[in-house]
Amino acid sequence: MTRKIGVPHPRLPLPAKGSAKGGQGDNLGTFQRWLEEAIPMVGHLGITNMAWQGDVLVWHLELGPNLNDKGTGFGGSLTAQTTLIGWCWTTLWLRAHGRVQDVVVANASQRFIAPVTADYRLECVPKNADGPEQLRERLNAKGKGRIALIQRLYAGDTLCLKAEGDYAVLPES
């Protein structure tokens, strides 16, 4: 499917009720295929696997598609990935709770710590343990809300990048 500028991509149907395990009810392979259609650049990021580990969304990625001129991870690509995994965390959380709402990044920052020199993993987790519950309460009260998430990128055991983002959940349309 070719995307058209200004035309929203069709939403992925919500997972079946009762299919959520620990708040994550989506088949991540299906979600990733939909994501690659909805956001064309995703298919070029080298994501090899998406998985939940408790409340942590973990991606495994290949370095090859994300190389810079020095043969290490390209900062722009890595930054896009940290923003995207936060968007995915929030979107998947909403879907697991039966909510169909748009998510946008409101604020994001990154700190590069070490060069990425091998295939890597990217982890995304709520900044505060009670963040998801606060988001749920805000959505129920106001129909919109925000959540702060932290992303960490590791090449092996080396922390290479730490990012933080605030994701806004817009009111239902």
Phi and psi restraints in degrees (value plus and minus 20) as a CYANA .aco file:
   2 THR   PHI    -113.8   -73.8
   2 THR   PSI     109.4   149.4
   3 ARG   PHI     -97.2   -57.2
   3 ARG   PSI     128.9   168.9
   4 LYS   PHI    -137.7   -97.7
   4 LYS   PSI     116.5   156.5
   5 ILE   PHI     -81.4   -41.4
   5 ILE   PSI     112.9   152.9
   6 GLY   PHI      63.1   103.1
   6 GLY   PSI     -21.5    18.5
   7 VAL   PHI    -130.8   -90.8
   7 VAL   PSI      95.3   135.3
   8 PRO   PHI     -81.3   -41.3
   8 PRO   PSI     126.0   166.0
   9 HIS   PHI     -98.6   -58.6
   9 HIS   PSI     122.3   162.3
  10 PRO   PHI     -78.3   -38.3
  10 PRO   PSI     121.3   161.3
  11 ARG   PHI     -92.1   -52.1
  11 ARG   PSI     131.1   171.1
  12 LEU   PHI     -97.8   -57.8
  12 LEU   PSI     112.7   152.7
  13 PRO   PHI     -77.5   -37.5
  13 PRO   PSI     127.7   167.7
  14 LEU   PHI     -83.7   -43.7
  14 LEU   PSI     130.7   170.7
  15 PRO   PHI     -84.8   -44.8
  15 PRO   PSI     136.6   176.6
  16 ALA   PHI     -80.2   -40.2
  16 ALA   PSI     122.0   162.0
  17 LYS   PHI     -79.8   -39.8
  17 LYS   PSI     120.9   160.9
  18 GLY   PHI      64.6   104.6
  18 GLY   PSI     -21.1    18.9
  19 SER   PHI    -110.1   -70.1
  19 SER   PSI     -26.6    13.4
  20 ALA   PHI     -90.3   -50.3
  20 ALA   PSI     112.3   152.3
  21 LYS   PHI    -138.8   -98.8
  21 LYS   PSI      92.5   132.5
  22 GLY   PHI      42.8    82.8
  22 GLY   PSI       7.3    47.3
  23 GLY   PHI      71.4   111.4
  23 GLY   PSI     -20.4    19.6
  24 GLN   PHI    -142.2  -102.2
  24 GLN   PSI      85.8   125.8
  25 GLY   PHI    -124.2   -84.2
  25 GLY   PSI     -28.6    11.4
  26 ASP   PHI     -99.6   -59.6
  26 ASP   PSI     126.5   166.5
  27 ASN   PHI     -97.0   -57.0
  27 ASN   PSI      95.1   135.1
  28 LEU   PHI     -89.4   -49.4
  28 LEU   PSI     -46.1    -6.1
  29 GLY   PHI     -85.2   -45.2
  29 GLY   PSI     -64.3   -24.3
  30 THR   PHI     -84.1   -44.1
  30 THR   PSI     -63.6   -23.6
  31 PHE   PHI     -81.1   -41.1
  31 PHE   PSI     -63.5   -23.5
  32 GLN   PHI     -83.6   -43.6
  32 GLN   PSI     -61.2   -21.2
  33 ARG   PHI     -82.8   -42.8
  33 ARG   PSI     -62.8   -22.8
  34 TRP   PHI     -82.3   -42.3
  34 TRP   PSI     -63.9   -23.9
  35 LEU   PHI     -80.0   -40.0
  35 LEU   PSI     -60.0   -20.0
  36 GLU   PHI     -86.6   -46.6
  36 GLU   PSI     -48.2    -8.2
  37 GLU   PHI     -99.7   -59.7
  37 GLU   PSI     -62.4   -22.4
  38 ALA   PHI     -89.0   -49.0
  38 ALA   PSI     -58.1   -18.1
  39 ILE   PHI    -146.5  -106.5
  39 ILE   PSI      72.0   112.0
  40 PRO   PHI     -71.8   -31.8
  40 PRO   PSI     -53.5   -13.5
  41 MET   PHI     -85.9   -45.9
  41 MET   PSI     -40.9    -0.9
  42 VAL   PHI     -78.7   -38.7
  42 VAL   PSI     -56.5   -16.5
  43 GLY   PHI     -85.6   -45.6
  43 GLY   PSI     -31.0     9.0
  44 HIS   PHI    -128.5   -88.5
  44 HIS   PSI     -13.8    26.2
  45 LEU   PHI    -108.3   -68.3
  45 LEU   PSI     -30.9     9.1
  46 GLY   PHI      61.9   101.9
  46 GLY   PSI       4.0    44.0
  47 ILE   PHI     -92.1   -52.1
  47 ILE   PSI      99.7   139.7
  48 THR   PHI    -121.6   -81.6
  48 THR   PSI     -42.0    -2.0
  49 ASN   PHI    -180.0  -140.0
  49 ASN   PSI     121.6   161.6
  50 MET   PHI    -142.6  -102.6
  50 MET   PSI     117.7   157.7
  51 ALA   PHI    -173.1  -133.1
  51 ALA   PSI     132.9   172.9
  52 TRP   PHI    -117.8   -77.8
  52 TRP   PSI     115.5   155.5
  53 GLN   PHI    -145.4  -105.4
  53 GLN   PSI      71.5   111.5
  54 GLY   PHI      47.0    87.0
  54 GLY   PSI    -144.7  -104.7
  55 ASP   PHI    -116.7   -76.7
  55 ASP   PSI      -6.0    34.0
  56 VAL   PHI    -121.5   -81.5
  56 VAL   PSI     103.6   143.6
  57 LEU   PHI    -109.2   -69.2
  57 LEU   PSI     105.6   145.6
  58 VAL   PHI    -140.3  -100.3
  58 VAL   PSI     110.5   150.5
  59 TRP   PHI    -135.4   -95.4
  59 TRP   PSI     123.9   163.9
  60 HIS   PHI    -129.7   -89.7
  60 HIS   PSI     113.7   153.7
  61 LEU   PHI    -153.3  -113.3
  61 LEU   PSI     131.5   171.5
  62 GLU   PHI    -108.8   -68.8
  62 GLU   PSI     120.2   160.2
  63 LEU   PHI     -93.9   -53.9
  63 LEU   PSI     -54.6   -14.6
  64 GLY   PHI     -64.1   -24.1
  64 GLY   PSI     -71.7   -31.7
  65 PRO   PHI     -90.7   -50.7
  65 PRO   PSI     -27.7    12.3
  66 ASN   PHI    -137.3   -97.3
  66 ASN   PSI       1.4    41.4
  67 LEU   PHI     -93.4   -53.4
  67 LEU   PSI     128.0   168.0
  68 ASN   PHI    -122.9   -82.9
  68 ASN   PSI    -192.3  -152.3
  69 ASP   PHI     -88.7   -48.7
  69 ASP   PSI     -35.4     4.6
  70 LYS   PHI    -114.8   -74.8
  70 LYS   PSI     -23.5    16.5
  71 GLY   PHI      65.0   105.0
  71 GLY   PSI      -5.3    34.7
  72 THR   PHI    -139.8   -99.8
  72 THR   PSI    -197.8  -157.8
  73 GLY   PHI     -83.4   -43.4
  73 GLY   PSI     111.6   151.6
  74 PHE   PHI     -97.1   -57.1
  74 PHE   PSI     100.7   140.7
  75 GLY   PHI     -73.5   -33.5
  75 GLY   PSI     -59.6   -19.6
  76 GLY   PHI     -84.9   -44.9
  76 GLY   PSI     -60.4   -20.4
  77 SER   PHI     -86.8   -46.8
  77 SER   PSI     -64.7   -24.7
  78 LEU   PHI     -83.9   -43.9
  78 LEU   PSI     -59.0   -19.0
  79 THR   PHI     -83.6   -43.6
  79 THR   PSI     -64.2   -24.2
  80 ALA   PHI     -79.6   -39.6
  80 ALA   PSI     -60.5   -20.5
  81 GLN   PHI     -86.4   -46.4
  81 GLN   PSI     -59.7   -19.7
  82 THR   PHI     -85.7   -45.7
  82 THR   PSI     -59.8   -19.8
  83 THR   PHI     -84.5   -44.5
  83 THR   PSI     -63.9   -23.9
  84 LEU   PHI     -87.4   -47.4
  84 LEU   PSI     -61.1   -21.1
  85 ILE   PHI     -85.1   -45.1
  85 ILE   PSI     -53.5   -13.5
  86 GLY   PHI     -86.2   -46.2
  86 GLY   PSI     -61.6   -21.6
  87 TRP   PHI     -81.2   -41.2
  87 TRP   PSI     -63.3   -23.3
  88 CYS   PHI     -85.1   -45.1
  88 CYS   PSI     -63.4   -23.4
  89 TRP   PHI     -75.2   -35.2
  89 TRP   PSI     -69.6   -29.6
  90 THR   PHI     -86.2   -46.2
  90 THR   PSI     -64.3   -24.3
  91 THR   PHI     -82.4   -42.4
  91 THR   PSI     -65.2   -25.2
  92 LEU   PHI     -85.5   -45.5
  92 LEU   PSI     -58.4   -18.4
  93 TRP   PHI     -81.9   -41.9
  93 TRP   PSI     -65.9   -25.9
  94 LEU   PHI     -79.7   -39.7
  94 LEU   PSI     -66.2   -26.2
  95 ARG   PHI     -80.7   -40.7
  95 ARG   PSI     -61.6   -21.6
  96 ALA   PHI     -84.7   -44.7
  96 ALA   PSI     -41.3    -1.3
  97 HIS   PHI    -123.4   -83.4
  97 HIS   PSI      -2.0    38.0
  98 GLY   PHI      51.4    91.4
  98 GLY   PSI       2.5    42.5
  99 ARG   PHI    -129.5   -89.5
  99 ARG   PSI     115.1   155.1
 100 VAL   PHI    -134.6   -94.6
 100 VAL   PSI      72.7   112.7
 101 GLN   PHI    -159.6  -119.6
 101 GLN   PSI     131.4   171.4
 102 ASP   PHI     -98.2   -58.2
 102 ASP   PSI     127.2   167.2
 103 VAL   PHI    -141.9  -101.9
 103 VAL   PSI     117.2   157.2
 104 VAL   PHI    -154.1  -114.1
 104 VAL   PSI     129.6   169.6
 105 VAL   PHI     -99.6   -59.6
 105 VAL   PSI     109.8   149.8
 106 ALA   PHI    -118.6   -78.6
 106 ALA   PSI     -51.8   -11.8
 107 ASN   PHI    -177.3  -137.3
 107 ASN   PSI     121.2   161.2
 108 ALA   PHI    -170.1  -130.1
 108 ALA   PSI     125.5   165.5
 109 SER   PHI    -165.4  -125.4
 109 SER   PSI     133.0   173.0
 110 GLN   PHI    -154.9  -114.9
 110 GLN   PSI     129.8   169.8
 111 ARG   PHI    -151.2  -111.2
 111 ARG   PSI      96.1   136.1
 112 PHE   PHI    -105.2   -65.2
 112 PHE   PSI     105.7   145.7
 113 ILE   PHI    -128.1   -88.1
 113 ILE   PSI     -60.8   -20.8
 114 ALA   PHI    -170.0  -130.0
 114 ALA   PSI     133.6   173.6
 115 PRO   PHI     -87.0   -47.0
 115 PRO   PSI     126.7   166.7
 116 VAL   PHI    -110.4   -70.4
 116 VAL   PSI      96.6   136.6
 117 THR   PHI    -140.5  -100.5
 117 THR   PSI     -12.4    27.6
 118 ALA   PHI    -175.1  -135.1
 118 ALA   PSI     150.6   190.6
 119 ASP   PHI     -72.1   -32.1
 119 ASP   PSI     134.0   174.0
 120 TYR   PHI    -165.1  -125.1
 120 TYR   PSI     151.2   191.2
 121 ARG   PHI    -144.6  -104.6
 121 ARG   PSI     128.0   168.0
 122 LEU   PHI    -143.5  -103.5
 122 LEU   PSI     109.0   149.0
 123 GLU   PHI    -138.5   -98.5
 123 GLU   PSI     123.1   163.1
 124 CYS   PHI    -152.9  -112.9
 124 CYS   PSI     110.2   150.2
 125 VAL   PHI    -165.0  -125.0
 125 VAL   PSI     131.7   171.7
 126 PRO   PHI     -79.6   -39.6
 126 PRO   PSI     121.2   161.2
 127 LYS   PHI     -83.8   -43.8
 127 LYS   PSI     -59.4   -19.4
 128 ASN   PHI    -137.1   -97.1
 128 ASN   PSI     117.7   157.7
 129 ALA   PHI     -76.6   -36.6
 129 ALA   PSI     -52.7   -12.7
 130 ASP   PHI    -111.8   -71.8
 130 ASP   PSI     -12.6    27.4
 131 GLY   PHI     -75.8   -35.8
 131 GLY   PSI     -68.4   -28.4
 132 PRO   PHI     -81.7   -41.7
 132 PRO   PSI     -59.2   -19.2
 133 GLU   PHI     -87.3   -47.3
 133 GLU   PSI     -59.9   -19.9
 134 GLN   PHI     -83.3   -43.3
 134 GLN   PSI     -59.1   -19.1
 135 LEU   PHI     -83.7   -43.7
 135 LEU   PSI     -65.2   -25.2
 136 ARG   PHI     -78.6   -38.6
 136 ARG   PSI     -65.6   -25.6
 137 GLU   PHI     -82.8   -42.8
 137 GLU   PSI     -63.1   -23.1
 138 ARG   PHI     -85.4   -45.4
 138 ARG   PSI     -62.0   -22.0
 139 LEU   PHI     -82.9   -42.9
 139 LEU   PSI     -62.2   -22.2
 140 ASN   PHI     -86.6   -46.6
 140 ASN   PSI     -55.7   -15.7
 141 ALA   PHI    -103.2   -63.2
 141 ALA   PSI     -61.9   -21.9
 142 LYS   PHI    -136.2   -96.2
 142 LYS   PSI     -34.6     5.4
 143 GLY   PHI      61.9   101.9
 143 GLY   PSI     -19.5    20.5
 144 LYS   PHI    -169.0  -129.0
 144 LYS   PSI     146.5   186.5
 145 GLY   PHI    -196.8  -156.8
 145 GLY   PSI    -196.1  -156.1
 146 ARG   PHI    -159.9  -119.9
 146 ARG   PSI     134.5   174.5
 147 ILE   PHI    -161.8  -121.8
 147 ILE   PSI     118.6   158.6
 148 ALA   PHI    -115.3   -75.3
 148 ALA   PSI     111.2   151.2
 149 LEU   PHI    -146.4  -106.4
 149 LEU   PSI     131.8   171.8
 150 ILE   PHI    -136.3   -96.3
 150 ILE   PSI     117.5   157.5
 151 GLN   PHI    -139.4   -99.4
 151 GLN   PSI     117.7   157.7
 152 ARG   PHI    -150.2  -110.2
 152 ARG   PSI     115.2   155.2
 153 LEU   PHI    -133.3   -93.3
 153 LEU   PSI     106.3   146.3
 154 TYR   PHI    -141.3  -101.3
 154 TYR   PSI     115.0   155.0
 155 ALA   PHI    -127.4   -87.4
 155 ALA   PSI      86.9   126.9
 156 GLY   PHI      44.2    84.2
 156 GLY   PSI    -148.0  -108.0
 157 ASP   PHI    -114.9   -74.9
 157 ASP   PSI     -18.5    21.5
 158 THR   PHI    -109.3   -69.3
 158 THR   PSI     102.0   142.0
 159 LEU   PHI     -95.0   -55.0
 159 LEU   PSI      97.4   137.4
 160 CYS   PHI    -124.2   -84.2
 160 CYS   PSI     -47.2    -7.2
 161 LEU   PHI    -172.8  -132.8
 161 LEU   PSI     115.5   155.5
 162 LYS   PHI    -144.5  -104.5
 162 LYS   PSI     111.4   151.4
 163 ALA   PHI    -152.6  -112.6
 163 ALA   PSI     141.7   181.7
 164 GLU   PHI    -162.8  -122.8
 164 GLU   PSI     123.0   163.0
 165 GLY   PHI    -168.2  -128.2
 165 GLY   PSI     128.5   168.5
 166 ASP   PHI    -126.3   -86.3
 166 ASP   PSI     107.9   147.9
 167 TYR   PHI    -134.4   -94.4
 167 TYR   PSI     105.6   145.6
 168 ALA   PHI    -116.7   -76.7
 168 ALA   PSI     112.9   152.9
 169 VAL   PHI    -120.2   -80.2
 169 VAL   PSI      96.9   136.9
 170 LEU   PHI     -99.9   -59.9
 170 LEU   PSI     136.9   176.9
 171 PRO   PHI     -79.8   -39.8
 171 PRO   PSI     130.1   170.1
 172 GLU   PHI     -78.9   -38.9
 172 GLU   PSI     120.8   160.8
